[in-house]
Amino acid sequence: MKAKSAALRLRPDLIHKRIQSGGTMVWVIKDPLARTYVHFTEQEHTMLCLADGKRSLTQLCSDAAALFVPQHLPATNVVQFFAEANAKGLLIAAKLPSSAKTTSRWSNPLAIRLPGIDPTPWLGYLDPIARVLFSPFAIVAGIAVMLVAVSMAVSRWSVFAENLSTAAGRFDLWVVLVLAIAMTKITHELAHAMVCRKLGGQCTEIGVMFLVGIPCLYCDVSDAWMIPRPWKRMLVSAAGMIAELMIAAIATWVWVFTIDGPLRDVCVTVMVVCSASTVLFNGNPLMRYDGYYILSDAIGIPNLAGRANALANDRLRNFLWGVAPVYSSSVDDAGARSIGLIAYFIASVVYRWMVYSALATVFYAWAKSHGGGDLALIVIGSLLMSFLVRGFPRWFKKPCTQSRSSDFFSTRPGLALAGLSALLVAGAFVPLPRSVTAPSITQPQSAETLVVTLPGRVQNAVRGGTVVQPGQVVCSLVDDDAAQHRLSMTTRRDQLVSTLASLQNRRGIDSDAASTIPATRRALDETEKQIKLVDRELDRRSIRATVRGVAFDPERMAMSPVRAEDSQFWSGTPLDLDNRGARLDEGTTICVIGDEVERDAIAYIRQQDVELVRVGQPVAILVADRPRGSVRGVIMEVATSPANEIPEGLIRSGRISDKAIDVLRSPYYQARVRIDHQATPLSVRMIATVQVEVESASAWIRLRRWFSNAF
């Protein structure tokens, strides 16, 4: 006995709304449980309503075909249509898509939504504000404020660019800037909610989302699809950008009438974030943000991305398997519209991968600066493989119309899959450029560091920046004990000289005097030797230059917190005038003497990377105030033993943390980089990052090297 096919019935709790879209009328069905919205053409909606629970699937195919006369509607298309409706939870037999709502929050890694709350109870408090903001006077005044702001920004463009550069360099204000940007984004989302409520829709949810990893507010105004007029729906989508443009205009007015300071820095930052940034990002129709929904309503194609993806995937499967298309989102998606949908699909995919590539590049650069470059490549490669693995089954799954006995790898999909797999495997062994990143500190070329060998007080010193010659005294130190000792030796010598002269005068008449002369002469000679030793020791406190060059100040020392009035404690550098009389201990750096213009960079390379660095390899030095790639050099020398200490400047700058300094477990090796000639000399002791272009390596070699270092 033949089984009776199950009857399909449309859920009675669904909300149906007929709206205008692209010059035609379409139906939107709202699922109140899953909070999803599905669009149908007039014929599709009529066909969907045939599922009244009384008709079998065979009767549905027959009755649906009659709706499209004189067009031919195959039964397979009808079955596919009701299968999609069943998957969307529109039929009684379907499982309600409660899990689909949760899963969709994590489907886009660029915008991850956390569960929110229903804001309806307290959004009513904003209605009086909305009535004022949406009044004709407020609209005209807002337009005037924005137009004047644009003219002021254009007329002061050079000043604006300079102020923006200054604000970008003041990292001490980052907390204030983040708070200001967060407030603008909150205003952006509240504008969506207020306009949607004003035009008859509802804001069903407000919560927190991570937009490109940055936490911000979001408002679910999907109920705007129930608004009949397309221009109203477009206004809801554009409300956030309009609010941000208004904030940018107000910030421009404030910026014009403020002087240099934190307020001006906040204003120029808000001007950029709320104008160019929001238009280029939120207004971009290639991702599902404000611009996407505006374009969707403007051209009259609801669910633009979904239709484009379905059509492109269907065409690709048709090309691979040679089967008839099964795409049935809309009978209108044909001809020129289908070409437009495929073009939109290609553009959105290209743009999305450009964004992913930019994020991967930033992540790799950050990880590389912290010693995890190879690990970052593994993570990026794993994510790429996961994207491909998720996409391939849709295209290479064998249709039910294909014979199961046919050999998969003899078909076009099999050959394509084999070719792609071969490319991926080959790509793992293709050498790719790589570099080693390390912190560095600059010094003059041919640098000589003068240090104190014997302690003493500063008596005299040249000023920093003075050109000195070989043998010239750079800094004179005195030691009170040594000076007192020499004085006593000199006094004793003078006494012995006087005694010797007296004895020589009396030796003819005094036999005792003659016998005492030899002992006195020996005492005088010994005293002279002691004076020479003392003079030699005192001369060691006269620190001389051994090469010609400029005397550069060493790293400045902070003021001692105790006994600052004592000469033993000093601040600044030993060459400062204020430090005359200050006591310098043994090992204190007096200055660095070297070339006035040319510079070297001393890079501190991690132990796991030093084996890749070789003499003669090119180097790029990343300097904050120089264009990228303008400062280059070459490796001149690589140390074979670890550095005994790390410069304080590298530690204070955060390039090397205190926890990372362990000469025994994780040592750093010095590498000297000869920097190419610069028209404007680089500062001495400038902190920078060097990128050494080492030998290329494939992904397989990097993976193997990472595992060997990690385990």
C-alpha positions in Angstrom: 0.0 0.0 0.0 1.4 3.4 -1.0 2.1 5.8 1.9 0.3 9.0 1.9 2.5 12.1 1.7 2.4 14.4 4.7 0.4 17.6 4.4 2.3 20.9 5.0 0.8 23.8 6.9 1.9 27.4 7.3 2.5 28.5 10.9 -0.5 30.6 12.1 1.6 32.8 14.4 3.6 34.3 11.6 3.1 38.1 10.8 2.5 38.9 7.2 3.1 42.5 5.8 2.9 43.8 2.3 5.5 46.4 1.6 6.9 48.3 -1.4 10.3 47.4 -2.7 11.9 48.6 -5.9 8.7 49.8 -7.5 6.9 46.5 -6.8 5.0 45.1 -3.9 6.5 42.2 -1.9 5.5 40.3 1.2 7.6 40.2 4.3 6.9 37.5 6.9 8.1 38.0 10.5 8.8 35.0 12.8 8.0 36.4 16.3 9.8 33.6 18.0 13.1 33.6 16.1 12.9 37.3 15.2 13.7 36.6 11.6 12.2 38.2 8.4 11.7 36.5 5.1 10.8 38.2 1.8 8.6 36.8 -0.9 7.2 38.0 -4.2 3.4 38.1 -4.7 3.5 34.8 -6.5 5.8 33.2 -3.9 3.6 34.4 -1.1 0.5 33.0 -2.7 2.3 29.7 -3.3 3.4 29.6 0.4 -0.2 30.2 1.5 -1.3 27.1 -0.3 0.3 25.1 2.6 -3.0 25.0 4.5 -2.5 21.5 6.0 -5.1 20.0 3.6 -3.0 19.7 0.4 -0.5 17.0 -0.1 2.9 17.8 -1.7 1.7 16.5 -5.0 -1.3 18.8 -4.9 0.9 21.7 -3.9 3.1 21.1 -6.9 0.0 21.0 -9.2 -1.7 24.1 -7.7 1.6 26.1 -7.6 2.2 25.4 -11.3 -1.2 26.9 -12.1 -0.1 30.2 -10.4 2.8 30.7 -12.8 0.9 30.0 -16.1 2.0 30.6 -18.8 5.4 30.1 -17.3 6.5 26.5 -16.6 7.2 25.7 -13.0 8.9 22.3 -12.5 7.8 20.2 -9.5 11.4 20.1 -8.4 11.4 23.9 -8.0 8.2 23.7 -5.9 9.7 21.0 -3.7 12.9 23.1 -3.3 10.8 26.2 -2.4 8.9 24.4 0.4 12.1 22.8 1.6 13.6 26.3 2.0 10.4 27.4 3.8 10.6 24.4 6.1 14.3 25.1 6.8 13.4 28.7 7.8 10.9 27.5 10.3 7.8 28.8 8.5 5.9 25.4 8.4 4.3 23.5 11.3 6.5 20.5 10.6 9.7 22.5 10.9 11.8 22.7 14.0 11.7 26.3 15.3 15.1 27.9 14.6 15.9 28.9 18.1 19.5 27.6 17.7 19.9 29.3 14.4 19.5 32.7 16.1 22.3 31.9 18.5 24.6 30.4 15.9 24.2 33.5 13.6 25.6 35.7 16.3 29.0 34.0 15.7 28.8 33.4 12.0 30.6 36.7 11.1 34.0 37.0 12.8 34.1 40.7 12.0 30.9 41.4 13.9 30.1 39.1 16.9 26.9 39.9 18.7 26.3 39.0 22.3 22.7 38.5 23.6 21.0 41.8 24.4 17.9 43.1 26.2 14.5 44.4 25.0 14.8 48.3 25.2 11.1 49.0 24.6 10.3 50.0 28.2 12.9 52.8 28.4 13.0 53.9 24.8 9.7 55.7 25.4 11.6 58.2 27.6 13.5 59.4 24.4 10.2 60.2 22.5 10.2 63.9 23.6 13.8 64.2 22.4 12.8 62.5 19.1 9.9 65.0 18.5 12.3 67.9 18.9 15.1 66.4 16.7 12.6 65.4 13.9 10.9 68.8 13.8 11.3 70.8 10.5 13.3 73.5 12.3 15.8 71.0 13.7 16.2 69.3 10.4 16.9 72.6 8.5 19.3 73.8 11.3 21.2 70.4 11.3 21.7 70.6 7.5 23.0 74.2 7.9 25.4 73.3 10.7 26.8 70.4 8.6 27.2 72.5 5.5 29.0 75.3 7.3 31.2 72.7 9.1 32.2 71.2 5.8 33.2 74.6 4.4 35.2 75.4 7.6 37.1 72.0 7.4 37.9 72.5 3.7 39.1 76.1 4.2 41.4 75.0 7.1 42.5 71.7 5.7 46.2 72.2 6.2 45.7 73.2 9.9 43.3 70.2 10.3 45.9 67.8 8.9 48.6 69.2 11.2 46.3 69.0 14.3 45.3 65.4 13.4 49.0 64.4 13.2 49.6 66.0 16.6 46.6 64.2 18.2 47.8 60.9 16.8 51.2 61.3 18.5 49.7 62.0 21.9 49.2 58.5 23.3 48.6 59.8 26.8 45.1 60.8 25.7 44.1 57.4 24.4 41.6 56.7 27.3 39.8 60.0 26.6 39.7 59.3 22.8 38.4 55.8 23.3 35.6 57.1 25.5 34.7 59.8 23.0 34.6 57.3 20.2 32.5 54.9 22.3 29.9 57.7 23.0 29.6 58.5 19.3 28.9 54.8 18.5 26.3 54.6 21.2 24.7 57.7 19.7 24.8 56.0 16.3 22.9 53.0 17.5 20.4 55.0 19.5 19.6 57.0 16.4 18.7 53.8 14.5 16.3 52.9 17.4 14.7 56.4 17.7 14.1 56.7 13.9 12.7 53.2 13.6 10.3 53.8 16.5 9.3 57.2 15.1 8.5 55.7 11.7 6.4 52.8 13.1 8.9 50.1 13.7 10.3 48.6 16.9 13.8 48.1 18.3 13.6 44.6 19.6 17.1 44.2 21.1 20.0 46.3 22.3 23.3 44.7 23.3 27.1 44.6 22.9 28.9 43.4 19.8 32.6 43.1 19.0 33.1 45.0 15.7 36.5 44.0 14.4 37.4 43.0 17.9 36.3 46.4 19.4 33.3 46.3 21.8 30.5 48.6 20.8 26.7 48.9 21.1 24.2 47.4 18.6 20.5 47.9 18.1 18.3 45.3 16.3 16.0 47.3 14.1 15.1 44.4 11.8 11.5 45.3 12.4 12.0 48.2 9.9 11.3 45.6 7.2 7.7 45.8 8.3 7.6 49.5 7.3 5.7 49.7 4.0 7.6 52.6 2.4 11.2 52.0 1.1 12.3 55.6 1.8 11.4 55.2 5.4 13.3 52.0 5.7 16.3 53.7 4.1 16.1 56.5 6.6 16.2 54.0 9.4 19.3 52.5 7.9 21.0 55.9 7.4 20.0 57.4 10.8 23.2 56.2 12.5 25.4 57.8 9.9 23.4 61.0 9.9 23.8 61.2 13.7 27.6 60.7 13.4 27.9 63.3 10.7 26.0 65.7 12.9 28.5 64.9 15.8 31.4 65.5 13.4 29.9 68.9 12.4 29.6 69.9 16.1 33.2 68.8 16.7 34.3 70.9 13.7 32.7 74.0 15.2 34.4 73.3 18.6 37.7 72.6 16.9 37.7 75.9 15.0 37.3 77.9 18.3 39.8 76.0 20.5 43.5 76.2 21.0 46.1 73.4 21.3 45.2 71.0 24.0 43.3 67.8 24.9 39.9 69.2 23.7 41.2 70.0 20.3 42.8 66.5 20.0 39.5 64.9 20.9 37.6 67.1 18.3 39.9 66.3 15.4 39.7 62.6 16.2 35.9 62.6 16.4 35.8 64.6 13.2 37.6 61.7 11.4 35.8 58.9 13.1 32.4 60.3 12.6 32.8 61.5 9.0 35.2 59.6 6.8 35.4 56.5 8.9 31.6 56.0 9.3 30.9 56.7 5.6 33.6 54.4 4.4 32.8 51.6 6.9 29.1 51.8 7.8 28.2 53.2 4.4 30.0 50.4 2.5 27.3 48.2 0.9 29.6 45.2 0.5 29.2 44.2 4.1 26.0 43.9 6.1 26.0 47.3 7.7 24.0 50.5 7.1 25.1 50.9 3.5 24.0 47.4 2.6 20.5 47.8 3.8 20.2 51.2 2.0 21.3 49.6 -1.2 19.0 46.7 -0.7 16.0 49.0 -0.4 17.2 51.4 -3.1 17.4 48.6 -5.8 14.4 46.7 -4.4 16.2 43.4 -3.7 15.5 42.2 -0.1 18.1 39.9 1.3 20.5 41.1 -1.3 23.5 39.1 0.0 21.6 35.9 0.5 20.2 36.0 -3.0 23.6 36.8 -4.5 25.3 34.0 -2.5 22.6 31.5 -3.4 22.7 32.4 -7.1 26.5 32.3 -7.3 26.7 29.0 -5.5 24.0 27.5 -7.7 25.8 28.7 -10.9 29.1 27.3 -9.6 27.5 23.9 -8.8 25.9 24.0 -12.2 29.2 24.6 -13.9 31.0 21.8 -11.9 28.3 19.1 -12.2 26.5 20.2 -15.3 23.1 19.9 -13.6 20.1 22.2 -13.9 19.9 25.2 -11.5 18.0 24.6 -8.3 18.1 28.2 -7.1 14.6 29.4 -6.4 14.8 32.5 -4.1 12.9 34.6 -6.6 11.6 34.0 -10.1 12.6 37.6 -10.8 16.4 36.9 -10.4 17.1 36.4 -14.0 18.7 38.2 -16.9 20.3 41.5 -16.0 19.4 41.2 -12.4 21.2 37.8 -12.1 24.3 39.4 -13.6 24.1 42.2 -11.1 23.7 39.7 -8.2 26.7 37.7 -9.3 28.7 41.0 -9.7 27.7 42.0 -6.2 28.7 38.5 -4.9 32.2 38.8 -6.5 32.7 42.4 -5.2 31.6 41.5 -1.6 33.8 38.4 -1.5 36.8 40.4 -2.8 36.2 43.2 -0.3 35.6 40.7 2.6 38.9 38.9 1.9 40.7 42.3 1.6 39.4 43.1 5.2 40.4 39.6 6.4 43.9 40.1 4.8 44.3 43.5 6.5 43.3 42.0 9.9 45.6 39.1 9.4 48.5 41.4 8.5 47.9 43.5 11.6 47.7 40.3 13.8 50.9 38.9 12.2 52.8 42.2 12.7 51.7 42.3 16.4 52.5 38.6 17.0 55.9 39.0 15.2 56.9 41.9 17.4 56.2 39.7 20.4 58.2 36.7 19.0 55.2 34.7 17.7 55.4 35.4 14.0 55.6 31.7 13.0 52.7 30.8 15.4 50.6 33.6 13.9 51.2 32.2 10.4 50.0 28.8 11.7 46.8 30.3 13.2 46.1 32.3 10.0 46.7 29.3 7.9 44.4 27.2 10.1 41.6 29.8 9.8 42.1 29.9 6.0 41.7 26.1 5.8 38.6 26.2 8.0 37.0 28.8 5.6 37.8 26.6 2.6 36.6 23.4 4.3 33.3 25.0 5.1 32.9 26.3 1.6 34.0 23.3 -0.5 31.2 20.9 0.5 28.5 23.1 -0.9 30.2 23.0 -4.4 31.6 19.5 -4.5 28.7 17.6 -2.9 27.3 15.2 -5.5 23.7 16.0 -6.6 21.1 13.3 -6.1 20.6 13.2 -9.9 24.2 12.0 -10.4 24.9 8.3 -10.6 26.5 6.9 -7.5 28.5 4.5 -9.5 30.4 7.2 -11.4 34.0 7.8 -10.3 34.2 11.2 -8.5 37.8 11.9 -9.5 37.0 11.3 -13.2 34.4 14.1 -13.1 34.9 17.9 -13.4 34.4 18.5 -9.7 36.9 15.7 -8.9 39.5 17.2 -11.2 38.9 20.7 -9.8 39.2 19.5 -6.2 42.4 17.6 -7.0 43.8 20.7 -8.6 43.0 22.9 -5.7 44.4 20.3 -3.3 47.6 20.2 -5.3 47.9 24.0 -5.2 47.4 24.1 -1.5 50.1 21.3 -0.9 52.5 23.1 -3.3 51.9 26.4 -1.6 53.1 24.8 1.7 56.5 24.3 0.1 56.9 27.6 -1.8 59.5 29.8 -0.2 58.0 33.1 1.1 59.9 36.2 2.2 60.3 36.5 6.0 62.0 38.9 8.3 63.2 39.0 11.9 61.9 41.9 14.0 64.0 43.3 16.9 64.1 46.5 19.0 67.2 48.7 18.5 68.8 51.8 19.8 70.9 54.2 17.6 74.4 55.4 18.2 77.0 57.3 16.2 79.1 55.4 13.7 82.7 54.6 14.9 81.4 55.2 18.4 83.6 55.2 21.4 82.2 55.2 24.9 84.1 57.0 27.6 83.6 55.7 31.1 85.0 56.6 34.5 87.9 54.3 35.5 88.6 55.9 38.9 86.0 57.7 40.9 86.1 61.4 41.5 84.3 64.8 41.4 83.7 66.6 38.2 86.1 69.5 37.9 85.7 70.4 34.2 84.0 68.9 31.2 83.2 69.8 27.6 79.6 70.5 26.7 77.5 67.9 24.8 77.7 68.3 21.0 81.3 69.6 21.1 83.7 68.4 18.5 86.7 66.8 20.2 90.1 65.8 18.9 92.2 62.7 19.8 94.0 63.3 23.2 91.7 66.2 24.2 90.5 66.1 27.8 86.7 65.6 27.7 86.1 65.4 31.5 88.5 66.1 34.4 87.8 64.5 37.8 89.4 65.2 41.1 89.7 63.0 44.2 90.2 64.8 47.5 92.1 62.0 49.1 94.4 61.6 46.1 95.0 65.3 45.9 95.7 65.5 49.7 98.1 62.6 49.3 99.9 64.3 46.5 100.1 67.5 48.5 101.7 65.6 51.4 104.1 63.9 48.9 105.0 67.2 47.4 105.6 68.8 50.8 107.8 65.8 51.8 109.7 66.1 48.5 110.3 69.8 49.1 111.5 69.1 52.6 113.9 66.4 51.3 115.2 68.7 48.6 115.9 71.4 51.2 117.5 68.9 53.6 119.7 67.4 50.8 120.9 70.9 49.8 121.7 71.7 53.4 123.6 68.5 53.8 125.6 69.1 50.6 126.6 72.5 51.9 127.8 71.1 55.3 129.5 67.9 54.0 133.0 69.5 53.9 132.9 70.5 57.6 130.5 67.8 59.0 131.3 64.2 58.5 127.9 63.1 59.7 126.2 65.3 57.0 128.3 63.6 54.3 127.3 60.1 55.5 123.6 61.1 55.6 123.4 62.4 52.0 123.0 58.9 50.3 120.0 58.0 52.5 118.4 61.4 52.0 118.9 61.1 48.2 117.3 57.6 48.2 114.3 59.0 50.2 114.0 61.8 47.7 114.1 59.4 44.7 111.4 57.2 46.4 109.3 60.3 47.1 109.6 61.3 43.4 108.5 57.9 42.3 105.5 58.0 44.6 104.6 61.5 43.2 104.8 60.1 39.7 102.5 57.2 40.7 100.0 59.7 42.2 100.3 61.9 39.1 99.6 58.9 36.9 96.6 58.1 39.0 95.4 61.7 38.9 95.9 61.7 35.1 93.6 58.7 34.8 90.9 60.9 36.1 91.4 63.2 33.1 89.3 61.3 30.6 90.6 61.9 27.0 89.2 61.3 23.6 91.0 58.7 21.4 89.1 59.5 18.2 87.9 62.6 16.5 84.1 63.1 16.7 81.2 64.7 18.5 80.8 64.2 22.2 77.2 63.0 22.6 75.5 63.1 26.0 74.8 59.7 27.5 71.4 58.7 28.7 70.1 61.2 31.2 69.8 60.2 34.8 66.7 61.1 36.8 67.1 63.3 40.0 67.9 61.2 43.0 64.9 61.3 45.4 67.1 61.7 48.5 69.9 64.1 49.4 69.7 65.9 46.1 71.8 68.7 47.7 74.7 66.4 48.3 77.4 66.5 45.6 77.4 62.7 45.6 73.9 62.8 44.0 73.4 64.3 40.5 70.9 64.3 37.7 71.0 64.7 33.9 74.4 63.9 32.4 78.0 64.3 33.7 78.6 67.0 31.0 75.9 69.3 32.4 77.2 72.5 34.0 74.9 71.9 37.0 76.9 68.8 37.8 80.3 70.5 38.3 81.6 69.0 41.6 79.3 66.0 41.5 80.9 62.7 42.3 81.1 60.0 39.6 81.6 56.4 40.5 83.7 53.9 38.6 81.9 52.7 35.4 79.8 55.8 34.9 79.4 56.7 31.2 80.8 60.2 30.5 79.8 60.5 26.8 79.8 58.7 23.5 82.1 60.1 20.8 81.3 59.3 17.2 80.4 60.6 13.7 78.4 63.8 13.7 76.0 62.6 10.9 76.2 58.9 10.3 74.5 56.4 12.6 74.5 52.7 13.5 71.7 50.8 15.1 72.4 48.2 17.8 69.6 45.6 17.5 68.8 43.2 20.3 67.8 39.9 18.8 66.1 37.0 20.6 68.0 33.7 20.9 65.5 31.8 18.7 66.0 34.3 15.9 69.7 35.1 16.0 70.6 31.9 14.0 68.7 33.4 11.0 70.6 36.7 11.0 73.8 37.0 8.8 76.3 39.7 8.0 75.3 41.5 4.8 71.5 41.1 5.1 69.4 44.2 4.3 67.6 45.9 7.1 64.6 48.2 7.3 64.5 50.6 10.3 61.0 51.6 11.3 61.3 55.2 12.6 58.1 56.9 13.9 58.7 60.3 12.2 60.0 58.9 8.9 58.2 57.3 5.9 58.2 53.5 6.0 61.1 52.2 4.0 63.0 55.5 3.9 65.5 54.4 6.6 67.5 51.3 5.6 70.8 49.6 6.4 72.8 46.4 6.4 74.0 44.0 9.1 77.7 44.6 9.8 78.3 42.4 12.8 76.4 39.8 14.9 77.6 39.0 18.4 78.4 35.4 19.2 77.7 35.7 23.0 74.6 37.1 24.7 74.4 40.7 25.8 75.3 41.2 29.5 72.7 44.0 29.9 69.9 45.7 28.1 69.8 49.5 27.7 67.4 51.2 30.1 65.8 53.1 27.1 64.6 49.8 25.5 63.1 48.7 28.8 61.4 52.0 29.6 59.9 52.1 26.0 58.3 48.7 26.5 60.2 47.1 23.5 61.8 44.7 26.0 59.9 43.9 29.2 61.6 43.4 32.5 60.2 39.8 32.6 61.9 39.0 29.3 65.4 39.8 30.6 67.0 36.6 31.5 70.6 36.2 30.2 70.6 32.4 31.0 67.1 31.3 29.8 66.1 33.8 27.1 69.2 35.9 26.2 69.4 38.7 23.6 72.2 39.0 21.1 73.5 42.3 19.7 73.7 43.0 16.0 75.2 46.1 14.6 73.4 47.7 11.7 75.1 50.3 9.5 72.4 52.8 8.6 72.4 54.4 5.1 73.2 58.1 4.9 70.3 60.3 5.9 69.8 63.9 4.8 68.5 64.6 8.2 70.6 62.7 10.8 68.8 60.4 13.2 68.9 61.1 16.9 71.4 59.3 19.0 69.9 56.7 21.4 66.7 56.8 19.4 64.5 53.7 20.0 63.3 52.0 16.8 62.3 48.6 15.4 64.5 46.9 12.8 63.3 44.3 10.3 66.1 42.1 9.1 65.3 40.5 5.7 66.5 36.9 6.3 66.4 33.9 4.1 63.0 33.0 2.6 61.3 29.9 4.0 58.1 27.9 3.1 55.2 27.4 5.4 56.3 23.9 6.1 59.8 24.9 7.2 58.3 27.6 9.5 55.9 25.1 11.0 58.7 22.6 11.6 60.9 25.3 13.1 58.2 26.5 15.4 57.5 23.0 16.7 61.3 22.5 17.3 61.5 25.7 19.3 58.3 25.1 21.2 58.8 21.5 22.1 
